[in-house]
Amino acid sequence: MNNNQNGYYGSENNGNGYGYNNPGGNSGGYGYNYNSGNYGTNQPQYGYGGGYRPSPGYMKIETPRMKRERAGIRTISIWSGIGVLLAFVVSFLLSLAGYIPGFREAYNSSELFEIGYDILTSLLFIGVPFIISCYALRKRTAFALPYCRPHNKRSFGLLIVMGITGSFLANYVVVILAAILSAGGLEMVSPDYSSPETVLGKILYIIYISVVPAMTEEFAFRGVIMQPLRKYGDKFAIVMSALVFGLMHGNAVQAVFAFIVGIVIGYAVVVTGSMWTGIIIHFFNNFVSAVLDVASSNMSDATFNMVYILYSIFLIAAGLICTVLYFSTKDRVRIPVAGTELSERKKRKIFIGTPPLLAALFLMILSTLQSFKLT
């Protein structure tokens, strides 16, 4: 496994992995589960035999509640798609900075200038579009961003360790998938970057990879997208927000990894009732990735491999212990059954089917497909 594969493969740097083209020439890759899929078909038996089954024509009629649910999901989908599309627009506008006289030379020659500009672009790339989406959705739907204390401190601590371990193990899922595809002649390509050389550059690099994404991405995906969707089922909200989160990374390696991590973090946020759970998991995952990336350039291969193996053993052991403790405690929170009349399949179809999100998905999938290479 590559040394950088703990976390975002060190790829939330120098281009954020979102399809953003650095002006300096370095381009990055820039629930509820309600079993009512056929609502109204499994009715209690009436009369003296057989049982009542509504006609096919009856089943196609949407109740007023179904219509409200459809409208609500469509509204969230539209503004989620607009947020993603605006991110592409911001990315394009930022790339124009490369045409400013002297900018490209400063970007390529100054390590601190490069990282400082990348921090700024990362904040603008995700922050501005989803602040707009958040404002629009709050005017149309009732939802809150739970920047609050977790419901239970003990579960909070256990879930953070479980989330960090789950994010780490997601790397191995990517490695296995990459090996399977490679055997079939298809390679998953991920951007590769070098860590800064100066001490201040290394510090800014770690901040850039760990602090900025943890704050902006959790706000966008576990906040603006997932929180309003929770009205229609927590499981539905977790999976849909994880799907957009994964595809926004713009390359196959990060897309698969981020989708898995998005589900892990989404679950942790839902059951603790606090977005700080997701922010801490996201931060620590990226922080370790950045530290290992920096350490790999200052250690021999043998020393680095030993450190990585010891860290892996410690983290997996801690994760297993916390998982057993969490699922055996009375403090464990169970995700309730969704109280929606629309089936899970229909909710997914409605969310994915609006023009803005379809356009956004097309751009994200196109960017992701470009990261595959025939061998």
C-alpha positions in Angstrom: 0.0 0.0 0.0 1.3 3.5 -0.8 2.6 5.4 2.1 0.0 8.1 1.5 -3.0 5.9 1.7 -4.1 6.7 5.2 -6.8 9.2 4.7 -7.4 11.0 1.4 -4.2 9.6 0.0 -2.7 12.9 0.7 -4.9 14.1 -2.1 -6.9 16.8 -0.5 -3.8 19.0 -1.2 -2.6 21.0 -4.1 -5.8 20.9 -5.9 -8.1 19.4 -3.3 -8.9 16.4 -5.5 -12.0 18.1 -6.8 -11.0 18.8 -10.4 -9.6 22.2 -9.5 -6.8 23.1 -11.8 -4.0 24.9 -9.9 -2.9 28.0 -11.7 0.7 26.9 -11.0 0.3 24.0 -13.4 -0.3 21.2 -10.8 -3.7 19.9 -11.5 -5.5 18.0 -8.8 -8.2 15.5 -9.3 -10.3 18.5 -8.8 -32.1 6.9 7.6 -34.3 5.6 8.3 -35.1 2.2 6.7 -38.8 2.1 6.2 -40.0 -1.0 4.6 -43.0 0.5 2.8 -41.7 0.3 -0.8 -45.1 -0.7 -2.0 -47.2 1.5 0.3 -50.7 0.2 0.7 -50.2 -3.2 -0.8 -49.7 -5.2 2.4 -52.9 -4.2 4.0 -54.5 -6.1 6.9 -57.0 -8.7 5.7 -60.5 -7.6 5.5 -63.8 -9.6 5.1 -64.0 -13.4 5.5 -61.4 -14.7 3.1 -58.5 -13.8 0.9 -57.8 -10.2 2.0 -58.1 -6.8 0.4 -55.6 -5.8 -2.3 -56.0 -2.5 -4.0 -56.1 -2.3 -7.7 -53.0 -1.2 -9.7 -54.7 2.1 -10.5 -55.1 2.7 -6.8 -51.4 2.1 -6.1 -50.3 4.8 -8.5 -52.2 7.5 -6.7 -50.0 9.7 -4.6 -51.3 10.8 -1.2 -50.9 14.5 -0.2 -48.1 13.4 2.1 -46.3 11.7 -0.7 -46.5 14.8 -2.8 -45.1 16.9 0.1 -42.3 14.4 0.5 -41.5 14.5 -3.2 -41.5 18.3 -3.2 -39.2 18.5 -0.2 -36.6 16.0 -1.5 -36.6 17.8 -4.9 -35.9 21.1 -3.2 -33.0 19.7 -1.4 -31.7 18.0 -4.5 -31.9 21.1 -6.6 -29.9 23.2 -4.1 -27.4 20.4 -3.5 -26.9 20.3 -7.3 -26.6 24.1 -7.5 -24.0 24.0 -4.7 -21.9 21.5 -6.7 -22.3 23.4 -10.0 -21.3 26.6 -8.3 -18.2 24.8 -7.0 -17.2 24.0 -10.6 -17.8 27.7 -11.5 -15.6 28.9 -8.6 -12.9 26.4 -9.6 -12.9 27.8 -13.1 -12.7 31.4 -11.9 -9.9 30.6 -9.5 -7.9 28.9 -12.3 -8.0 32.2 -14.2 -5.5 33.6 -11.6 -2.9 31.7 -13.5 -3.2 34.3 -16.3 -2.3 37.2 -14.0 1.2 38.4 -14.9 3.8 37.0 -12.5 1.3 34.9 -10.6 2.4 31.6 -12.1 6.1 32.3 -11.5 5.3 33.2 -7.8 3.2 30.1 -7.4 5.8 27.8 -8.7 8.8 29.4 -7.0 7.4 30.1 -3.5 6.4 27.2 -1.4 4.6 29.4 1.1 2.7 31.3 -1.6 1.6 28.1 -3.2 0.2 26.6 0.1 -1.3 29.9 1.2 -3.1 30.3 -2.1 -4.3 26.6 -2.0 -5.7 27.2 1.5 -7.6 30.2 0.2 -8.9 28.4 -2.9 -10.0 25.4 -0.7 -12.1 27.7 1.5 -13.7 29.4 -1.5 -14.2 26.3 -3.5 -16.4 24.5 -1.0 -17.3 27.3 1.4 -18.9 29.9 -0.9 -21.2 27.6 -3.0 -22.6 25.7 -0.1 -23.1 28.8 2.0 -25.4 30.0 -0.8 -27.1 26.6 -0.9 -27.5 26.6 2.9 -29.1 30.0 2.9 -31.5 29.0 0.1 -32.5 25.7 1.8 -33.0 27.4 5.2 -35.6 29.7 3.6 -37.4 26.7 2.0 -37.0 23.9 4.6 -36.7 23.7 8.3 -33.4 22.2 9.3 -30.5 23.1 11.6 -26.8 22.4 11.6 -26.1 20.6 14.8 -23.0 22.3 16.0 -23.7 21.2 19.5 -22.6 18.9 22.2 -23.1 15.1 21.5 -25.9 13.3 23.2 -23.7 11.0 25.1 -20.0 11.7 25.9 -19.1 8.0 26.2 -20.6 7.1 22.8 -19.0 10.2 21.3 -15.5 9.0 22.3 -16.2 5.4 21.1 -17.6 6.5 17.8 -14.6 8.9 17.1 -12.2 5.9 17.4 -14.5 3.7 15.4 -14.8 6.4 12.7 -11.1 6.9 12.5 -10.5 3.1 12.3 -13.3 2.7 9.7 -11.7 5.5 7.6 -8.3 3.8 7.8 -9.7 0.4 6.8 -11.5 2.0 3.8 -8.0 2.3 2.3 -7.8 -1.5 2.1 -11.1 -1.6 0.3 -9.7 0.8 -2.3 -6.5 -1.3 -2.6 -8.4 -4.5 -3.1 -10.7 -2.9 -5.7 -7.7 -1.4 -7.5 -6.0 -4.8 -7.6 -9.2 -6.4 -9.1 -9.5 -3.7 -11.8 -5.8 -3.8 -12.5 -6.0 -7.5 -13.2 -8.6 -6.7 -15.8 -6.4 -4.1 -17.4 -7.9 -0.9 -15.8 -5.8 1.2 -13.5 -7.2 3.7 -10.9 -5.0 6.8 -11.1 -4.7 9.2 -8.2 -2.7 12.5 -8.1 0.7 12.2 -6.3 2.2 15.2 -4.5 5.4 16.0 -2.7 5.4 17.5 0.8 7.0 21.0 1.5 10.6 21.3 2.4 10.6 24.2 4.9 9.3 23.9 8.5 6.7 26.6 8.1 5.7 25.0 4.8 5.1 21.7 6.5 3.0 23.3 9.2 0.8 25.1 6.7 0.6 21.9 4.6 -0.7 19.9 7.6 -3.2 22.7 8.4 -4.3 22.8 4.7 -5.0 19.1 4.6 -6.5 18.5 8.0 -8.2 21.7 9.3 -9.6 23.2 6.1 -11.3 20.1 4.6 -12.6 19.0 8.0 -14.5 22.3 8.5 -15.6 23.0 5.0 -16.5 19.5 3.8 -18.4 18.6 6.9 -20.3 21.8 6.7 -21.2 21.1 3.0 -21.9 17.3 3.0 -22.9 16.3 6.5 -24.5 19.7 7.1 -26.1 21.4 4.1 -26.9 18.1 2.2 -27.4 15.5 4.9 -29.2 17.4 7.6 -32.3 18.5 5.6 -32.5 15.0 4.0 -32.8 13.4 7.4 -36.4 14.4 7.5 -37.0 11.7 4.9 -34.9 9.0 6.6 -31.4 8.9 8.2 -30.1 6.0 6.1 -31.3 7.7 3.0 -29.7 10.9 4.0 -26.4 9.2 4.9 -26.0 7.3 1.6 -27.1 10.2 -0.6 -24.7 12.7 1.0 -21.9 10.2 0.9 -22.5 9.6 -2.8 -22.1 13.4 -3.6 -19.2 13.6 -1.2 -17.4 10.7 -2.9 -17.9 11.9 -6.5 -16.8 15.5 -5.6 -13.3 14.2 -5.1 -12.9 13.8 -8.9 -10.9 10.6 -9.2 -11.6 7.0 -8.7 -9.3 6.3 -5.8 -10.7 9.2 -3.7 -14.3 8.7 -4.9 -14.5 5.1 -3.5 -12.6 6.0 -0.4 -14.6 9.1 0.3 -18.0 7.3 -0.3 -17.1 4.7 2.4 -15.8 7.4 4.8 -18.9 9.5 4.1 -21.1 6.6 5.3 -19.0 6.1 8.4 -18.9 9.8 9.3 -22.6 10.3 8.4 -23.6 7.4 10.8 -21.4 8.9 13.6 -22.9 12.3 13.2 -26.5 11.0 13.2 -26.2 8.8 16.3 -24.2 11.4 18.3 -26.4 14.3 17.2 -23.4 16.5 16.7 -21.4 17.6 13.6 -18.3 17.9 15.8 -18.1 14.1 15.7 -17.7 14.2 11.9 -15.3 17.1 12.1 -13.0 15.4 14.6 -13.0 12.1 12.6 -12.3 14.0 9.3 -9.6 16.1 10.9 -7.7 13.2 12.6 -7.9 11.1 9.5 -6.5 13.8 7.3 -4.0 14.9 10.0 -2.4 11.4 10.2 -2.3 11.3 6.4 -0.4 14.6 6.2 1.9 13.7 9.1 2.8 10.4 7.5 3.3 12.1 4.1 5.8 14.6 5.7 7.4 11.8 7.8 8.0 9.6 4.7 10.3 12.3 3.2 12.4 12.5 6.4 12.7 8.8 7.3 14.3 5.8 5.7 11.8 3.3 4.1 12.5 0.7 6.8 11.8 3.1 9.6 8.7 4.5 8.0 7.3 1.1 7.3 7.9 0.1 11.0 6.1 3.2 12.2 3.2 2.7 9.8 2.8 -1.0 10.9 2.8 -0.1 14.6 0.3 2.6 14.0 -1.9 0.3 12.0 -1.9 -2.4 14.7 -2.6 0.1 17.4 -5.5 1.7 15.5 -7.2 -1.5 14.4 -7.0 -2.9 18.0 -8.4 0.3 19.5 -11.2 0.3 16.8 -12.2 -3.3 17.5 -12.3 -2.7 21.3 -14.4 0.5 20.9 -16.7 -1.3 18.5 -17.4 -4.1 20.9 -17.9 -1.6 23.8 -20.3 0.5 21.7 -22.5 -2.2 20.4 -22.7 -3.9 23.8 -23.7 -0.8 25.8 -27.1 0.5 26.6 -26.0 3.9 25.3 -26.0 2.7 21.7 -28.3 4.7 19.5 -30.4 2.8 17.0 -31.4 4.5 13.8 -35.2 4.5 13.8 -37.4 3.3 11.0 -38.2 6.1 8.5 -41.7 7.5 8.8 -42.1 8.3 5.1 -44.7 7.0 2.7 -42.3 7.1 -0.3 -40.2 4.0 -0.7 -36.4 4.2 -0.4 -36.1 3.5 -4.1 -38.4 6.3 -5.0 -36.7 8.7 -2.7 -33.3 8.0 -4.3 -34.8 8.4 -7.8 -36.3 11.8 -6.8 -33.1 13.1 -5.2 -30.9 12.0 -8.1 -33.4 13.1 -10.8 -33.5 16.9 -10.7 -31.8 18.8 -13.5 -29.2 20.6 -11.3 -28.1 17.4 -9.6 -28.1 15.4 -12.8 -25.8 18.0 -14.4 -23.6 18.0 -11.3 -23.4 14.2 -11.3 -22.5 14.2 -15.0 -19.6 16.6 -14.4 -18.4 14.7 -11.3 -18.7 11.3 -13.0 -16.9 12.6 -16.1 -14.0 13.9 -14.0 -13.9 10.5 -12.1 -13.8 8.5 -15.3 -10.8 10.5 -16.5 -8.8 9.0 -13.6 -9.0 5.5 -15.1 -6.2 4.4 -17.4 -6.0 1.3 -19.6 -2.9 -0.8 -18.9 
